[in-house]
Amino acid sequence: MGVKRNVKMPDHHNKKRFLNLPKYPGGSNAYREFIAANLVYPQAALDAGVEGTVIIEFDILDNGIVQNQRVMKGIGYGCDEEALRLVGLLRYEKVKNRGVRVKMSTKTNINFRLPAGVRINYAVASQDSPAKNNEPGQDKPAPVTYEYTISF
């Protein structure tokens, strides 16, 4: 039977990576700024008052190019397509790994929040029941319309 020994590895050994992975230039703050600056809220989503988060999964090649974008969770109204377009615009830093080609898969959330000041108007029309004693020639009551405005 072999002898077990407790061998402590130097601290720098645990931090060593064998493969470099693509990173977004400027880090997470630059990434968020890029998304905010390039996001175009779809008109259909604005008209319907749709908000939510689209989850996109995509691959990043070692040359920094994004490919194979796919929607993991969508919200519709054009937001899914806009999130795919936006992720397709991303460019990551190129990496070198001594001849080893790297393809990294990752996910990101693209948040759609209605801009401040957006108004959503709803109009609901209801027809009151006609009067029981309607005589010929008497007009029926006009429909009642209720309008609601919701501001964000």
Backbone bond lengths (Angstrom), bond angles and torsions (degrees), N, CA, C in turn:
res aa  C-N    CA-C-N  psi(-1)  N-CA   C-N-CA  omega(-1)  CA-C   N-CA-C  phi
1 M - - - 1.435 - - 1.518 108.46 -
2 G 1.365 115.75 139.66 1.467 120.27 -177.68 1.506 112.29 -78.21
3 V 1.304 115.04 160.98 1.459 121.86 178.59 1.527 108.37 -93.39
4 K 1.318 115.48 130.19 1.461 119.38 177.33 1.510 108.94 -88.85
5 R 1.293 115.32 135.84 1.463 120.13 178.33 1.518 108.85 -126.48
6 N 1.290 115.72 141.43 1.466 120.42 173.32 1.516 107.92 -89.36
7 V 1.300 115.26 110.86 1.455 120.32 -179.32 1.515 107.48 -112.98
8 K 1.330 116.28 122.77 1.456 120.33 177.98 1.518 108.50 -92.03
9 M 1.338 114.59 124.82 1.461 119.47 179.22 1.523 108.53 -83.50
10 P 1.316 118.00 148.15 1.472 120.54 176.60 1.525 110.35 -61.46
11 D 1.350 115.77 151.24 1.460 121.03 -177.53 1.523 113.00 -58.70
12 H 1.331 117.99 -36.81 1.462 119.56 -177.74 1.529 111.86 -67.47
13 H 1.313 118.02 -20.21 1.459 121.33 179.97 1.533 111.32 -67.86
14 N 1.335 116.98 -38.24 1.460 120.90 -178.89 1.526 113.03 -69.88
15 K 1.320 118.13 -24.45 1.457 121.91 -176.80 1.526 112.46 -89.93
16 K 1.286 118.61 -9.30 1.464 121.58 -175.98 1.521 110.25 -71.78
17 R 1.319 114.65 133.49 1.448 120.49 176.12 1.520 108.27 -111.97
18 F 1.305 114.43 144.46 1.453 118.29 -179.86 1.523 111.41 -91.39
19 L 1.322 117.00 -28.58 1.456 120.91 178.19 1.517 109.81 -125.95
20 N 1.319 115.89 137.00 1.455 120.77 174.49 1.525 108.45 -87.60
21 L 1.310 117.06 139.09 1.457 122.51 -179.96 1.524 109.79 -109.28
22 P 1.326 117.63 149.35 1.466 120.02 178.73 1.522 111.38 -62.19
23 K 1.331 115.99 141.19 1.461 122.48 178.19 1.520 108.23 -126.42
24 Y 1.333 115.56 151.26 1.454 118.87 176.79 1.523 108.40 -76.51
25 P 1.343 117.76 130.48 1.472 119.97 -178.49 1.524 111.20 -63.21
26 G 1.294 117.25 126.91 1.458 122.10 -179.86 1.513 113.35 94.67
27 G 1.332 118.07 -7.40 1.459 121.24 175.75 1.523 113.44 83.34
28 S 1.325 114.40 -166.16 1.467 120.69 -173.03 1.532 112.50 -68.72
29 N 1.329 118.31 -32.10 1.466 119.68 178.40 1.527 110.80 -66.08
30 A 1.325 116.80 -43.41 1.468 120.71 177.83 1.524 110.41 -64.73
31 Y 1.329 116.86 -36.18 1.466 121.75 177.78 1.532 110.37 -61.52
32 R 1.333 117.09 -48.73 1.465 121.71 179.70 1.530 111.33 -63.05
33 E 1.336 116.81 -39.45 1.462 120.80 178.28 1.529 110.87 -64.23
34 F 1.333 117.24 -40.38 1.464 121.36 178.46 1.525 110.42 -62.02
35 I 1.330 116.50 -45.92 1.464 120.87 -179.60 1.532 109.70 -61.71
36 A 1.321 117.49 -47.15 1.468 121.27 -178.08 1.528 111.33 -63.60
37 A 1.321 117.63 -38.82 1.463 121.29 -177.09 1.522 112.62 -73.90
38 N 1.315 118.84 -27.69 1.462 121.87 -173.53 1.521 115.06 -107.25
39 L 1.333 117.64 -5.67 1.462 121.34 -179.83 1.528 109.80 -71.96
40 V 1.325 115.87 126.52 1.464 121.62 175.38 1.529 106.90 -113.04
41 Y 1.324 116.12 114.08 1.466 120.29 -177.27 1.528 108.14 -70.16
42 P 1.329 118.42 123.01 1.463 120.68 -179.34 1.531 111.80 -62.44
43 Q 1.343 116.30 139.16 1.460 121.03 -178.16 1.531 111.71 -60.91
44 A 1.340 116.67 -38.24 1.471 119.95 179.48 1.527 110.56 -61.63
45 A 1.328 117.46 -38.13 1.466 121.34 179.01 1.528 110.39 -70.91
46 L 1.333 117.40 -38.07 1.462 120.31 176.43 1.521 110.59 -62.98
47 D 1.347 116.22 -46.17 1.467 120.67 -178.35 1.519 111.55 -62.61
48 A 1.335 116.57 -36.91 1.470 120.78 -178.26 1.524 112.56 -88.14
49 G 1.333 117.86 -6.90 1.458 120.89 -179.10 1.519 113.33 69.70
50 V 1.339 116.50 34.47 1.464 121.32 -175.72 1.523 110.54 -86.53
51 E 1.317 115.49 131.17 1.458 123.73 172.34 1.512 108.19 -129.23
52 G 1.322 117.05 157.81 1.450 120.09 176.07 1.515 111.40 158.74
53 T 1.319 115.12 -170.55 1.454 122.24 -177.60 1.516 109.28 -123.34
54 V 1.333 115.49 129.66 1.458 122.00 174.97 1.529 107.03 -102.38
55 I 1.325 116.78 128.41 1.463 121.20 178.52 1.522 107.72 -101.56
56 I 1.322 115.32 123.53 1.462 122.91 -178.28 1.520 108.98 -116.75
57 E 1.323 116.33 133.56 1.463 121.95 172.16 1.524 106.98 -108.66
58 F 1.333 117.00 139.87 1.457 120.08 -178.07 1.519 110.55 -154.08
59 D 1.327 115.35 164.19 1.461 122.42 178.50 1.518 109.01 -106.56
60 I 1.338 116.04 146.54 1.460 122.63 175.55 1.522 106.74 -121.93
61 L 1.321 115.99 122.43 1.461 120.49 177.94 1.524 110.10 -81.45
62 D 1.338 116.41 166.71 1.464 120.12 -178.59 1.530 112.40 -65.48
63 N 1.333 117.85 -16.75 1.466 120.01 177.38 1.532 112.11 -89.58
64 G 1.345 117.58 4.33 1.456 122.32 175.45 1.517 114.94 91.12
65 I 1.331 117.47 -0.86 1.461 121.66 -178.16 1.534 109.83 -82.10
66 V 1.344 115.59 138.51 1.458 122.13 176.83 1.521 108.35 -93.01
67 Q 1.324 115.89 136.69 1.464 120.09 177.29 1.528 110.03 -146.77
68 N 1.320 115.80 168.30 1.471 123.67 177.02 1.522 112.92 55.71
69 Q 1.341 116.80 46.05 1.457 119.95 176.33 1.528 108.49 -69.64
70 R 1.321 116.26 137.56 1.461 120.53 178.68 1.528 109.06 -146.50
71 V 1.334 114.64 145.20 1.467 121.19 -178.99 1.522 108.63 -83.86
72 M 1.318 116.39 122.85 1.463 121.72 176.30 1.529 110.25 -91.96
73 K 1.343 116.10 -36.58 1.470 121.56 177.05 1.522 106.64 -146.36
74 G 1.316 116.39 120.64 1.454 120.38 -177.55 1.510 112.53 -115.84
75 I 1.347 115.00 170.04 1.458 120.74 177.88 1.529 111.97 -125.43
76 G 1.331 117.82 -4.86 1.456 121.44 176.60 1.514 113.97 77.09
77 Y 1.346 115.55 -165.21 1.456 124.19 178.97 1.531 112.82 57.82
78 G 1.324 117.87 29.54 1.455 121.65 178.75 1.520 114.17 88.47
79 C 1.324 117.97 -8.82 1.467 121.04 -178.09 1.530 111.21 -69.38
80 D 1.331 117.81 -37.46 1.468 120.85 179.98 1.527 110.17 -62.06
81 E 1.335 116.41 -45.30 1.459 120.95 -179.61 1.524 111.23 -65.27
82 E 1.328 116.77 -39.06 1.464 120.56 178.70 1.528 110.90 -66.09
83 A 1.320 117.45 -38.89 1.466 120.67 178.00 1.529 110.52 -64.91
84 L 1.340 117.30 -41.07 1.472 120.45 177.40 1.528 110.77 -63.31
85 R 1.337 117.15 -42.11 1.467 121.23 178.92 1.521 110.55 -62.16
86 L 1.320 115.43 -44.19 1.458 121.19 -177.49 1.523 111.86 -63.89
87 V 1.331 117.00 -45.06 1.467 120.60 179.58 1.536 110.19 -65.20
88 G 1.328 117.14 -33.93 1.458 120.76 177.63 1.516 113.34 -64.22
89 L 1.338 117.62 -21.92 1.470 121.65 178.55 1.524 113.20 -80.56
90 L 1.337 117.29 -17.10 1.471 121.11 -176.57 1.527 110.83 -64.44
91 R 1.325 116.10 141.95 1.462 122.60 173.41 1.527 108.08 -131.96
92 Y 1.309 115.48 126.22 1.453 122.04 -179.16 1.525 109.70 -100.66
93 E 1.347 115.88 166.74 1.461 120.59 177.40 1.520 109.81 -69.21
94 K 1.331 116.14 143.71 1.458 120.83 175.98 1.525 108.60 -73.54
95 V 1.337 115.98 148.27 1.460 120.12 178.35 1.526 109.57 -126.69
96 K 1.328 114.53 150.32 1.466 120.77 176.18 1.512 108.41 -119.96
97 N 1.306 115.57 132.17 1.457 121.35 -178.49 1.527 111.01 -132.59
98 R 1.298 116.70 47.22 1.474 122.61 176.64 1.524 112.31 51.04
99 G 1.326 115.19 49.19 1.449 119.67 176.06 1.514 115.86 88.56
100 V 1.327 117.86 -6.11 1.467 120.89 179.90 1.521 108.20 -89.43
101 R 1.330 116.86 124.31 1.470 121.63 177.61 1.527 108.75 -81.89
102 V 1.322 116.23 136.51 1.453 121.39 -176.82 1.533 109.25 -121.50
103 K 1.320 115.82 136.08 1.461 121.73 170.65 1.516 106.31 -129.35
104 M 1.312 115.59 121.27 1.457 121.24 -176.33 1.529 108.71 -110.52
105 S 1.316 117.47 135.83 1.468 122.21 174.05 1.515 108.66 -104.80
106 T 1.333 115.41 140.24 1.457 120.23 -179.81 1.525 109.22 -149.96
107 K 1.311 115.69 171.18 1.467 122.42 177.50 1.513 108.72 -125.96
108 T 1.323 115.27 154.43 1.458 120.22 174.56 1.520 109.16 -145.52
109 N 1.313 115.81 154.73 1.464 122.79 175.87 1.521 108.26 -103.87
110 I 1.327 116.18 129.74 1.454 121.14 173.18 1.529 106.09 -111.11
111 N 1.332 115.45 114.12 1.468 121.18 -175.71 1.515 110.55 -91.98
112 F 1.311 115.50 131.20 1.455 122.52 174.73 1.517 107.64 -111.63
113 R 1.338 116.04 111.41 1.459 122.68 178.64 1.522 106.97 -123.63
114 L 1.327 115.99 130.64 1.456 119.69 -179.41 1.524 109.66 -59.75
115 P 1.319 116.21 136.41 1.468 119.07 178.56 1.521 110.82 -64.56
116 A 1.313 116.62 152.16 1.468 121.37 178.90 1.522 108.70 -61.06
117 G 1.312 115.83 140.18 1.457 120.27 178.32 1.518 114.02 90.46
118 V 1.309 119.11 -0.26 1.456 120.87 178.11 1.521 108.51 -73.84
119 R 1.303 115.89 133.49 1.456 121.33 -179.52 1.518 108.91 -113.68
120 I 1.309 115.11 135.95 1.455 121.53 176.71 1.522 106.78 -115.14
121 N 1.308 117.37 122.43 1.455 121.64 -179.95 1.518 109.88 -105.74
122 Y 1.295 115.56 129.69 1.457 121.95 175.51 1.523 107.75 -120.05
123 A 1.302 117.35 133.85 1.456 121.24 174.73 1.521 107.40 -122.46
124 V 1.321 115.89 126.85 1.451 121.60 -179.39 1.521 107.32 -119.56
125 A 1.311 116.27 123.26 1.462 120.42 178.93 1.516 108.70 -107.44
126 S 1.336 115.87 137.06 1.459 119.50 176.04 1.517 108.49 -131.47
127 Q 1.299 115.47 144.36 1.465 121.36 179.74 1.522 107.82 -100.13
128 D 1.344 116.04 117.78 1.463 118.99 175.80 1.519 108.62 -69.02
129 S 1.327 117.23 151.34 1.464 119.96 179.05 1.519 109.17 -69.10
130 P 1.334 117.45 140.28 1.468 119.78 -178.59 1.527 110.29 -64.04
131 A 1.309 114.31 152.86 1.465 119.45 179.96 1.523 109.70 -64.84
132 K 1.331 116.15 147.81 1.463 120.37 -175.78 1.525 111.77 -70.23
133 N 1.315 116.49 -30.37 1.452 119.58 -175.74 1.529 111.40 -102.91
134 N 1.309 117.69 40.53 1.461 120.25 178.05 1.515 109.33 -66.95
135 E 1.281 115.83 126.17 1.453 120.43 176.32 1.525 107.86 -97.44
136 P 1.319 117.13 155.49 1.459 118.43 177.61 1.527 109.97 -57.02
137 G 1.317 114.75 139.00 1.452 121.01 179.88 1.514 112.95 89.20
138 Q 1.341 117.76 -9.73 1.459 120.18 179.32 1.523 107.91 -86.44
139 D 1.329 118.13 133.25 1.473 122.26 -178.39 1.523 110.73 -72.04
140 K 1.333 112.98 147.57 1.466 118.49 174.39 1.519 108.26 -77.65
141 P 1.309 117.71 152.01 1.470 118.94 179.87 1.537 110.79 -64.62
142 A 1.311 115.84 146.59 1.470 121.67 -179.87 1.519 109.55 -72.16
143 P 1.341 115.52 149.26 1.461 117.37 177.14 1.529 110.88 -63.61
144 V 1.300 115.23 148.66 1.462 121.17 178.81 1.520 107.72 -97.25
145 T 1.338 118.21 131.27 1.453 123.00 -179.48 1.522 108.69 -115.39
146 Y 1.300 115.55 129.92 1.469 122.43 175.68 1.517 107.30 -110.98
147 E 1.323 116.43 130.05 1.462 120.39 178.16 1.517 109.15 -116.28
148 Y 1.339 114.75 137.79 1.457 121.79 178.99 1.520 108.08 -124.92
149 T 1.297 117.75 137.40 1.452 122.10 174.00 1.527 107.36 -120.93
150 I 1.303 114.80 125.78 1.458 120.52 179.03 1.521 107.37 -113.34
151 S 1.294 117.12 123.60 1.474 121.50 -179.28 1.514 109.79 -110.12
152 F 1.313 115.15 143.47 1.472 121.39 177.01 1.502 109.23 -116.32
